[in-house]
């Protein structure tokens, strides 16, 4: 990312260099290239750029891949993708301990995610606590909600 922000290099040269680095198999470059394509509205290129790194098991790329598919379920892109595919990929990145994916999977279990995930606050709490322990502070509001819902379930017993 520092390379892309560096001064003195033309934008075309920066993009060419990023493509060469991604094509060489450097997985973070593939993920960054996907983010760049998404920001430009090039949805299909974004998905294609991240698939290689995702299939190689690189957790940030798996998360990025899942996010791209998640956007498709909202009707924004990749119309052929499904909620279950997005959930499967988010779960894969979460199982590798990637904190943003742990948060997303926790939120999906907390709220439910269409036909792919039925709400389950205790499973949500498990993922959100893992995310928090891994340093993901953005999960705190969800973690509080999950704790409250699980607490209510215990009190209703």
TIMARZA-507173 format. One record per residue (C-alpha): residue number from 0; residue in one letter; x, y negated, z negated; chain. Coordinates in pm, 1 decimal. Last residue first. Layout:
REM TIMARZA-507173
<NUM, "a", <X, Y, Z>, "A"> ...
***
This chain:
REM TIMARZA-507173
<156, "x", <-3515.9, 2067.0, -3146.1>, "A"> <155, "x", <-3613.7, 1709.0, -3072.9>, "A"> <154, "x", <-3318.1, 1578.9, -3276.7>, "A"> <153, "x", <-3071.2, 1783.5, -3070.6>, "A"> <152, "x", <-3218.7, 1656.5, -2743.7>, "A"> <151, "x", <-3203.5, 1300.4, -2873.7>, "A"> <150, "x", <-2834.0, 1344.8, -2956.3>, "A"> <149, "x", <-2769.8, 1481.6, -2607.6>, "A"> <148, "x", <-2943.4, 1176.1, -2461.1>, "A"> <147, "x", <-2748.8, 934.8, -2683.8>, "A"> <146, "x", <-2415.5, 1103.3, -2611.5>, "A"> <145, "x", <-2489.3, 1094.8, -2238.6>, "A"> <144, "x", <-2580.5, 726.6, -2252.1>, "A"> <143, "x", <-2261.9, 639.6, -2442.4>, "A"> <142, "x", <-2052.8, 840.0, -2193.9>, "A"> <141, "x", <-2221.9, 661.7, -1904.9>, "A"> <140, "x", <-2133.0, 322.7, -2053.6>, "A"> <139, "x", <-1774.5, 442.6, -2122.5>, "A"> <138, "x", <-1707.5, 593.3, -1777.6>, "A"> <137, "x", <-1523.3, 287.5, -1646.3>, "A"> <136, "x", <-1253.4, 348.3, -1908.6>, "A"> <135, "x", <-1104.6, 643.0, -1718.9>, "A"> <134, "x", <-800.4, 721.3, -1934.7>, "A"> <133, "x", <-790.0, 1101.6, -1909.7>, "A"> <132, "x", <-970.2, 1127.7, -2245.7>, "A"> <131, "x", <-1253.2, 919.6, -2098.1>, "A"> <130, "x", <-1280.5, 1142.7, -1791.8>, "A"> <129, "x", <-1281.3, 1457.7, -2007.0>, "A"> <128, "x", <-1553.5, 1304.6, -2226.1>, "A"> <127, "x", <-1753.9, 1222.5, -1912.6>, "A"> <126, "x", <-1723.2, 1577.0, -1779.7>, "A"> <125, "x", <-1841.0, 1745.8, -2102.7>, "A"> <124, "x", <-2112.3, 1484.6, -2164.1>, "A"> <123, "x", <-2259.5, 1547.4, -1820.1>, "A"> <122, "x", <-2266.5, 1920.1, -1896.9>, "A"> <121, "x", <-2465.3, 1842.5, -2213.5>, "A"> <120, "x", <-2688.8, 1594.1, -2030.6>, "A"> <119, "x", <-2805.8, 1841.1, -1764.2>, "A"> <118, "x", <-2997.1, 1681.5, -1479.6>, "A"> <117, "x", <-3039.9, 1919.2, -1184.5>, "A"> <116, "x", <-2771.0, 1888.2, -919.8>, "A"> <115, "x", <-2784.0, 1950.0, -544.4>, "A"> <114, "x", <-3156.7, 1899.5, -486.2>, "A"> <113, "x", <-3127.5, 1528.5, -549.0>, "A"> <112, "x", <-2846.3, 1428.0, -777.0>, "A"> <111, "x", <-2946.5, 1444.9, -1141.5>, "A"> <110, "x", <-2900.7, 1152.0, -1375.4>, "A"> <109, "x", <-2658.0, 1287.5, -1634.2>, "A"> <108, "x", <-2527.5, 1570.0, -1417.5>, "A"> <107, "x", <-2448.2, 1331.0, -1133.0>, "A"> <106, "x", <-2296.5, 1083.6, -1378.1>, "A"> <105, "x", <-2065.4, 1350.4, -1517.4>, "A"> <104, "x", <-1966.0, 1452.2, -1165.0>, "A"> <103, "x", <-1888.4, 1089.4, -1083.3>, "A"> <102, "x", <-1686.3, 1036.9, -1401.4>, "A"> <101, "x", <-1481.4, 1354.3, -1355.4>, "A"> <100, "x", <-1420.5, 1243.3, -997.0>, "A"> <99, "x", <-1279.4, 910.2, -1115.1>, "A"> <98, "x", <-1055.9, 1096.7, -1366.4>, "A"> <97, "x", <-894.0, 1350.0, -1127.2>, "A"> <96, "x", <-856.2, 1658.6, -1351.2>, "A"> <95, "x", <-816.3, 1917.3, -1073.8>, "A"> <94, "x", <-1161.3, 2043.0, -1174.0>, "A"> <93, "x", <-1289.9, 1692.4, -1107.5>, "A"> <92, "x", <-1151.3, 1693.6, -752.4>, "A"> <91, "x", <-1331.6, 2021.1, -682.1>, "A"> <90, "x", <-1649.2, 1893.8, -847.5>, "A"> <89, "x", <-1649.3, 1582.3, -627.4>, "A"> <88, "x", <-1607.4, 1811.0, -325.0>, "A"> <87, "x", <-1892.8, 2043.8, -420.6>, "A"> <86, "x", <-2116.5, 1747.6, -507.0>, "A"> <85, "x", <-2056.7, 1587.3, -168.0>, "A"> <84, "x", <-2132.5, 1916.3, 7.2>, "A"> <83, "x", <-2448.1, 1964.7, -200.2>, "A"> <82, "x", <-2568.5, 1616.4, -110.4>, "A"> <81, "x", <-2540.1, 1694.1, 257.6>, "A"> <80, "x", <-2356.3, 1561.6, 561.8>, "A"> <79, "x", <-2505.7, 1525.3, 908.6>, "A"> <78, "x", <-2579.1, 1152.9, 875.8>, "A"> <77, "x", <-2208.9, 1067.5, 847.2>, "A"> <76, "x", <-2282.7, 708.9, 745.3>, "A"> <75, "x", <-2499.8, 477.2, 532.1>, "A"> <74, "x", <-2804.9, 693.5, 475.2>, "A"> <73, "x", <-2750.9, 731.9, 102.2>, "A"> <72, "x", <-2651.6, 1093.7, 164.4>, "A"> <71, "x", <-2385.5, 961.6, 401.1>, "A"> <70, "x", <-2234.0, 754.0, 124.2>, "A"> <69, "x", <-2191.2, 1073.9, -76.6>, "A"> <68, "x", <-2004.7, 1223.4, 220.6>, "A"> <67, "x", <-1753.7, 939.3, 216.5>, "A"> <66, "x", <-1729.2, 966.6, -161.1>, "A"> <65, "x", <-1661.5, 1340.2, -135.4>, "A"> <64, "x", <-1375.7, 1279.2, 106.9>, "A"> <63, "x", <-1235.1, 1008.0, -120.2>, "A"> <62, "x", <-1253.4, 1242.5, -420.2>, "A"> <61, "x", <-1087.1, 1521.6, -223.0>, "A"> <60, "x", <-825.6, 1269.1, -111.7>, "A"> <59, "x", <-755.2, 1161.9, -471.0>, "A"> <58, "x", <-730.3, 1532.6, -569.5>, "A"> <57, "x", <-482.3, 1641.9, -297.6>, "A"> <56, "x", <-591.9, 2002.0, -230.0>, "A"> <55, "x", <-450.8, 2035.6, 122.6>, "A"> <54, "x", <-808.9, 2036.5, 252.2>, "A"> <53, "x", <-852.8, 1687.9, 109.6>, "A"> <52, "x", <-530.6, 1564.4, 268.7>, "A"> <51, "x", <-640.6, 1691.1, 607.6>, "A"> <50, "x", <-997.6, 1563.9, 567.2>, "A"> <49, "x", <-898.2, 1209.1, 473.5>, "A"> <48, "x", <-825.2, 1058.3, 813.3>, "A"> <47, "x", <-1120.0, 1234.8, 980.9>, "A"> <46, "x", <-1367.6, 1090.8, 733.6>, "A"> <45, "x", <-1241.7, 736.4, 774.7>, "A"> <44, "x", <-1229.1, 773.8, 1154.3>, "A"> <43, "x", <-1596.2, 874.4, 1151.7>, "A"> <42, "x", <-1693.8, 577.9, 935.7>, "A"> <41, "x", <-1509.0, 298.4, 1117.1>, "A"> <40, "x", <-1678.6, 22.6, 915.9>, "A"> <39, "x", <-1355.5, -173.0, 871.5>, "A"> <38, "x", <-1342.2, -114.3, 495.7>, "A"> <37, "x", <-1408.2, 253.9, 561.0>, "A"> <36, "x", <-1115.0, 268.5, 804.6>, "A"> <35, "x", <-881.1, 119.6, 543.4>, "A"> <34, "x", <-1003.9, 361.0, 278.2>, "A"> <33, "x", <-938.2, 651.4, 517.2>, "A"> <32, "x", <-588.4, 518.7, 588.5>, "A"> <31, "x", <-522.6, 501.0, 215.3>, "A"> <30, "x", <-624.4, 863.7, 174.2>, "A"> <29, "x", <-405.9, 978.2, 463.7>, "A"> <28, "x", <-117.1, 769.2, 331.1>, "A"> <27, "x", <-150.6, 937.6, -10.8>, "A"> <26, "x", <-117.5, 1278.1, 164.6>, "A"> <25, "x", <213.3, 1221.6, 344.8>, "A"> <24, "x", <158.5, 1473.5, 626.5>, "A"> <23, "x", <368.9, 1319.4, 901.8>, "A"> <22, "x", <46.7, 1198.1, 1062.2>, "A"> <21, "x", <-18.2, 981.5, 755.2>, "A"> <20, "x", <329.4, 824.0, 780.0>, "A"> <19, "x", <288.7, 768.9, 1153.8>, "A"> <18, "x", <-58.7, 621.4, 1107.1>, "A"> <17, "x", <67.2, 384.7, 835.4>, "A"> <16, "x", <349.2, 273.1, 1064.6>, "A"> <15, "x", <109.0, 205.8, 1349.1>, "A"> <14, "x", <-120.3, 11.7, 1115.8>, "A"> <13, "x", <169.4, -197.4, 984.6>, "A"> <12, "x", <297.1, -265.1, 1337.8>, "A"> <11, "x", <-46.8, -387.0, 1445.4>, "A"> <10, "x", <-73.4, -607.9, 1137.9>, "A"> <9, "x", <263.5, -769.4, 1206.6>, "A"> <8, "x", <540.0, -729.2, 949.7>, "A"> <7, "x", <690.5, -1041.4, 796.3>, "A"> <6, "x", <516.0, -1012.5, 466.8>, "A"> <5, "x", <445.2, -684.8, 292.3>, "A"> <4, "x", <83.1, -600.5, 214.5>, "A"> <3, "x", <77.0, -282.7, 427.6>, "A"> <2, "x", <409.2, -172.0, 285.2>, "A"> <1, "x", <291.2, -233.0, -68.5>, "A"> <0, "x", <0.0, 0.0, 0.0>, "A"> 
***
